[in-house]
């Protein structure tokens, strides 16, 4: 159990040892697609590009159980990729680049 700092507010976040994936889990292409989809959904919901602030995504990461440091980096990158690609695809009226 630890506190997760989000936007200046501490929020309790409970990490359990109970996991649907073994401790030697690998990240599959399907896992990366799910992470990308979480990012897309976060953008569409008006959330910031901050994977740690997305409760559903954090529960998805938790499903991998205890893993070595750095294990989740590809999943975090996939979330951000989905969020930013959705942002780029969205028309932004009145914005100019000059």
TIRO-2110 file (N, C-alpha, C; in Angstrom, 1 decimal):
// TIRO-2110
0.8, -1.2, 0.0, N, 1, A
0.0, 0.0, 0.0, CA, 1, A
0.9, 1.2, 0.0, C, 1, A
0.6, 2.2, -0.9, N, 2, A
1.4, 3.4, -0.9, CA, 2, A
0.5, 4.5, -1.4, C, 2, A
0.9, 5.8, -1.2, N, 3, A
0.2, 6.9, -1.7, CA, 3, A
0.7, 7.3, -3.0, C, 3, A
-0.2, 7.6, -4.0, N, 4, A
0.1, 8.0, -5.3, CA, 4, A
-0.1, 9.5, -5.4, C, 4, A
0.9, 10.3, -5.7, N, 5, A
0.8, 11.7, -5.8, CA, 5, A
0.2, 12.1, -7.2, C, 5, A
-1.0, 12.7, -7.2, N, 6, A
-1.6, 13.1, -8.5, CA, 6, A
-2.1, 14.6, -8.3, C, 6, A
-1.4, 15.4, -9.1, N, 7, A
-1.9, 16.8, -9.1, CA, 7, A
-1.9, 17.5, -7.8, C, 7, A
-0.9, 17.2, -6.9, N, 8, A
-0.8, 17.8, -5.6, CA, 8, A
-1.7, 17.1, -4.6, C, 8, A
-2.5, 16.1, -4.9, N, 9, A
-3.3, 15.4, -4.0, CA, 9, A
-2.8, 13.9, -3.8, C, 9, A
-2.7, 13.5, -2.6, N, 10, A
-2.2, 12.1, -2.4, CA, 10, A
-3.5, 11.2, -2.4, C, 10, A
-3.4, 10.2, -3.1, N, 11, A
-4.5, 9.2, -3.3, CA, 11, A
-4.0, 7.9, -2.9, C, 11, A
-4.7, 7.2, -2.0, N, 12, A
-4.2, 5.8, -1.6, CA, 12, A
-4.3, 4.9, -2.8, C, 12, A
-3.3, 4.2, -3.1, N, 13, A
-3.3, 3.2, -4.2, CA, 13, A
-2.8, 1.9, -3.6, C, 13, A
-3.7, 0.9, -3.6, N, 14, A
-3.3, -0.4, -3.0, CA, 14, A
-2.8, -1.3, -4.1, C, 14, A
-1.6, -1.9, -3.8, N, 15, A
-1.0, -2.9, -4.7, CA, 15, A
-1.2, -4.2, -4.0, C, 15, A
-1.8, -5.1, -4.7, N, 16, A
-2.0, -6.5, -4.1, CA, 16, A
-1.0, -7.4, -4.8, C, 16, A
-0.7, -8.5, -4.1, N, 17, A
0.1, -9.5, -4.7, CA, 17, A
-0.7, -10.5, -5.6, C, 17, A
-2.0, -10.5, -5.4, N, 18, A
-2.9, -11.3, -6.2, CA, 18, A
-2.9, -10.8, -7.7, C, 18, A
-2.5, -11.6, -8.6, N, 19, A
-2.3, -11.2, -10.0, CA, 19, A
-2.8, -12.2, -10.9, C, 19, A
-3.3, -11.8, -12.1, N, 20, A
-3.7, -12.8, -13.1, CA, 20, A
-2.6, -13.2, -14.0, C, 20, A
-1.4, -12.5, -13.9, N, 21, A
-0.2, -12.9, -14.6, CA, 21, A
0.9, -13.3, -13.7, C, 21, A
1.7, -14.3, -14.1, N, 22, A
2.8, -14.7, -13.3, CA, 22, A
3.9, -13.6, -13.1, C, 22, A
4.7, -13.8, -12.1, N, 23, A
5.7, -12.8, -11.9, CA, 23, A
6.8, -12.7, -13.0, C, 23, A
6.8, -13.7, -13.8, N, 24, A
7.7, -13.7, -15.0, CA, 24, A
7.0, -13.4, -16.3, C, 24, A
5.9, -12.5, -16.2, N, 25, A
5.1, -12.2, -17.3, CA, 25, A
5.8, -11.5, -18.4, C, 25, A
5.4, -11.7, -19.6, N, 26, A
5.9, -10.9, -20.7, CA, 26, A
4.8, -10.0, -21.3, C, 26, A
5.2, -9.0, -22.0, N, 27, A
4.2, -8.1, -22.6, CA, 27, A
4.0, -8.6, -24.0, C, 27, A
2.7, -8.8, -24.3, N, 28, A
2.4, -9.3, -25.7, CA, 28, A
1.9, -8.1, -26.6, C, 28, A
1.8, -8.4, -27.9, N, 29, A
1.2, -7.3, -28.8, CA, 29, A
-0.2, -6.9, -28.3, C, 29, A
-0.9, -7.9, -27.8, N, 30, A
-2.3, -7.6, -27.4, CA, 30, A
-2.2, -6.7, -26.2, C, 30, A
-1.3, -6.9, -25.3, N, 31, A
-1.1, -6.0, -24.1, CA, 31, A
-0.8, -4.6, -24.6, C, 31, A
0.1, -4.4, -25.6, N, 32, A
0.5, -3.1, -26.1, CA, 32, A
-0.7, -2.4, -26.7, C, 32, A
-1.6, -3.2, -27.4, N, 33, A
-2.8, -2.7, -28.1, CA, 33, A
-3.7, -2.2, -27.0, C, 33, A
-3.9, -3.0, -25.9, N, 34, A
-4.8, -2.5, -24.8, CA, 34, A
-4.3, -1.2, -24.2, C, 34, A
-3.0, -1.1, -24.0, N, 35, A
-2.4, 0.1, -23.4, CA, 35, A
-2.6, 1.3, -24.3, C, 35, A
-2.5, 1.1, -25.6, N, 36, A
-2.7, 2.1, -26.6, CA, 36, A
-4.2, 2.6, -26.6, C, 36, A
-5.1, 1.6, -26.5, N, 37, A
-6.5, 1.9, -26.4, CA, 37, A
-6.9, 2.6, -25.1, C, 37, A
-6.2, 2.3, -24.0, N, 38, A
-6.4, 3.1, -22.8, CA, 38, A
-6.1, 4.6, -23.0, C, 38, A
-5.0, 4.8, -23.7, N, 39, A
-4.5, 6.2, -24.0, CA, 39, A
-5.6, 6.9, -24.9, C, 39, A
-6.1, 6.2, -25.9, N, 40, A
-7.1, 6.8, -26.8, CA, 40, A
-8.3, 7.1, -26.0, C, 40, A
-8.8, 6.2, -25.1, N, 41, A
-10.0, 6.5, -24.3, CA, 41, A
-9.8, 7.6, -23.4, C, 41, A
-8.6, 7.7, -22.8, N, 42, A
-8.3, 8.8, -21.9, CA, 42, A
-8.4, 10.1, -22.6, C, 42, A
-7.8, 10.2, -23.9, N, 43, A
-7.9, 11.5, -24.6, CA, 43, A
-9.4, 11.8, -24.9, C, 43, A
-10.1, 10.8, -25.4, N, 44, A
-11.5, 11.1, -25.7, CA, 44, A
-12.4, 11.5, -24.5, C, 44, A
-11.9, 11.1, -23.3, N, 45, A
-12.6, 11.4, -22.1, CA, 45, A
-12.1, 12.8, -21.5, C, 45, A
-11.2, 13.4, -22.2, N, 46, A
-10.7, 14.7, -21.8, CA, 46, A
-9.7, 14.6, -20.7, C, 46, A
-9.1, 13.4, -20.5, N, 47, A
-8.1, 13.3, -19.4, CA, 47, A
-6.7, 13.7, -20.0, C, 47, A
-5.8, 14.0, -19.1, N, 48, A
-4.4, 14.4, -19.4, CA, 48, A
-3.7, 13.2, -19.9, C, 48, A
-2.5, 13.5, -20.6, N, 49, A
-1.7, 12.4, -21.0, CA, 49, A
-0.8, 12.0, -19.8, C, 49, A
-1.4, 11.4, -18.8, N, 50, A
-0.7, 10.9, -17.6, CA, 50, A
-1.2, 9.6, -17.2, C, 50, A
-0.5, 8.5, -17.7, N, 51, A
-1.0, 7.2, -17.4, CA, 51, A
-1.3, 6.9, -15.9, C, 51, A
-0.4, 7.4, -15.0, N, 52, A
-0.6, 7.2, -13.6, CA, 52, A
-1.9, 7.8, -13.1, C, 52, A
-2.4, 8.7, -13.8, N, 53, A
-3.7, 9.4, -13.3, CA, 53, A
-4.9, 8.6, -13.8, C, 53, A
-4.7, 7.6, -14.6, N, 54, A
-5.9, 6.9, -15.2, CA, 54, A
-6.0, 5.6, -14.4, C, 54, A
-7.0, 5.6, -13.5, N, 55, A
-7.3, 4.4, -12.6, CA, 55, A
-7.4, 3.1, -13.3, C, 55, A
-8.1, 3.1, -14.4, N, 56, A
-8.3, 1.9, -15.2, CA, 56, A
-7.0, 1.3, -15.7, C, 56, A
-6.2, 2.2, -16.3, N, 57, A
-4.9, 1.8, -16.8, CA, 57, A
-4.0, 1.3, -15.6, C, 57, A
-4.0, 1.9, -14.5, N, 58, A
-3.2, 1.5, -13.4, CA, 58, A
-3.7, 0.1, -12.9, C, 58, A
-5.0, -0.2, -13.0, N, 59, A
-5.4, -1.6, -12.6, CA, 59, A
-4.9, -2.6, -13.7, C, 59, A
-4.9, -2.1, -14.9, N, 60, A
-4.3, -3.0, -16.0, CA, 60, A
-2.9, -3.3, -15.7, C, 60, A
-2.1, -2.3, -15.3, N, 61, A
-0.7, -2.5, -15.0, CA, 61, A
-0.6, -3.5, -13.8, C, 61, A
-1.4, -3.3, -12.8, N, 62, A
-1.4, -4.1, -11.6, CA, 62, A
-1.6, -5.6, -11.9, C, 62, A
-2.3, -5.9, -13.0, N, 63, A
-2.6, -7.2, -13.4, CA, 63, A
-1.4, -8.0, -13.8, C, 63, A
-0.3, -7.3, -14.0, N, 64, A
1.0, -8.0, -14.3, CA, 64, A
1.7, -8.5, -13.1, C, 64, A
1.3, -8.1, -11.9, N, 65, A
1.9, -8.5, -10.7, CA, 65, A
3.2, -7.8, -10.5, C, 65, A
4.0, -8.3, -9.5, N, 66, A
5.3, -7.7, -9.2, CA, 66, A
6.3, -8.0, -10.3, C, 66, A
6.9, -7.0, -10.9, N, 67, A
7.8, -7.2, -12.1, CA, 67, A
9.0, -6.4, -11.8, C, 67, A
10.1, -6.6, -12.5, N, 68, A
11.3, -5.9, -12.4, CA, 68, A
11.2, -4.4, -12.8, C, 68, A
12.0, -3.6, -12.2, N, 69, A
12.0, -2.1, -12.5, CA, 69, A
12.1, -2.0, -14.0, C, 69, A
11.3, -1.1, -14.6, N, 70, A
11.3, -0.8, -16.0, CA, 70, A
10.4, -1.7, -16.9, C, 70, A
9.8, -2.8, -16.3, N, 71, A
9.0, -3.7, -17.0, CA, 71, A
7.8, -3.0, -17.7, C, 71, A
7.2, -2.0, -17.1, N, 72, A
6.0, -1.3, -17.6, CA, 72, A
6.3, -0.2, -18.6, C, 72, A
7.6, 0.1, -18.8, N, 73, A
7.9, 1.2, -19.8, CA, 73, A
7.2, 1.1, -21.1, C, 73, A
7.3, -0.1, -21.8, N, 74, A
6.6, -0.2, -23.1, CA, 74, A
5.1, 0.0, -23.0, C, 74, A
4.5, -0.4, -21.9, N, 75, A
3.0, -0.1, -21.7, CA, 75, A
2.7, 1.3, -21.5, C, 75, A
3.6, 2.0, -20.7, N, 76, A
3.4, 3.5, -20.5, CA, 76, A
3.6, 4.2, -21.8, C, 76, A
4.6, 3.8, -22.6, N, 77, A
4.8, 4.5, -23.9, CA, 77, A
3.6, 4.2, -24.9, C, 77, A
3.1, 3.0, -24.8, N, 78, A
1.9, 2.7, -25.7, CA, 78, A
0.7, 3.5, -25.3, C, 78, A
0.5, 3.7, -24.0, N, 79, A
-0.6, 4.6, -23.5, CA, 79, A
-0.4, 6.0, -24.1, C, 79, A
0.8, 6.6, -23.9, N, 80, A
1.1, 7.9, -24.4, CA, 80, A
1.0, 8.0, -25.9, C, 80, A
1.4, 6.9, -26.6, N, 81, A
1.3, 6.9, -28.1, CA, 81, A
-0.2, 7.0, -28.5, C, 81, A
-1.0, 6.2, -27.8, N, 82, A
-2.5, 6.3, -28.2, CA, 82, A
-3.1, 7.6, -27.9, C, 82, A
-2.7, 8.2, -26.7, N, 83, A
-3.2, 9.5, -26.4, CA, 83, A
-2.8, 10.6, -27.4, C, 83, A
-1.5, 10.7, -27.7, N, 84, A
-1.0, 11.7, -28.6, CA, 84, A
-1.4, 11.5, -30.0, C, 84, A
-1.5, 10.3, -30.5, N, 85, A
-2.0, 10.1, -31.9, CA, 85, A
-3.5, 10.5, -32.0, C, 85, A
-4.3, 10.3, -30.9, N, 86, A
-5.7, 10.7, -30.9, CA, 86, A
-5.7, 12.3, -30.9, C, 86, A
-4.8, 12.9, -30.1, N, 87, A
-4.8, 14.3, -30.1, CA, 87, A
-4.4, 14.9, -31.4, C, 87, A
-3.5, 14.3, -32.1, N, 88, A
-3.1, 14.8, -33.4, CA, 88, A
-4.1, 14.7, -34.5, C, 88, A
-4.9, 13.6, -34.3, N, 89, A
-6.0, 13.3, -35.3, CA, 89, A
-7.2, 14.2, -35.1, C, 89, A
-7.3, 14.8, -33.9, N, 90, A
-8.5, 15.6, -33.6, CA, 90, A
-8.4, 17.0, -34.2, C, 90, A
-9.4, 17.5, -34.9, N, 91, A
-9.3, 18.8, -35.5, CA, 91, A
-9.4, 19.9, -34.3, C, 91, A
-8.5, 20.9, -34.4, N, 92, A
-8.5, 21.9, -33.5, CA, 92, A
-8.8, 23.2, -34.2, C, 92, A
-10.0, 23.7, -34.0, N, 93, A
-10.4, 24.9, -34.7, CA, 93, A
-9.8, 26.2, -34.1, C, 93, A
-9.4, 27.1, -35.0, N, 94, A
-8.8, 28.4, -34.5, CA, 94, A
-7.4, 28.3, -34.2, C, 94, A
-6.7, 27.2, -34.2, N, 95, A
-5.3, 27.1, -33.9, CA, 95, A
-4.5, 27.3, -35.2, C, 95, A
-3.4, 28.1, -35.0, N, 96, A
-2.5, 28.2, -36.2, CA, 96, A
-1.1, 28.0, -35.7, C, 96, A
-0.2, 27.7, -36.6, N, 97, A
1.2, 27.4, -36.3, CA, 97, A
2.1, 28.5, -36.6, C, 97, A
1.6, 29.7, -36.9, N, 98, A
2.5, 30.8, -37.2, CA, 98, A
2.6, 31.8, -36.1, C, 98, A
END
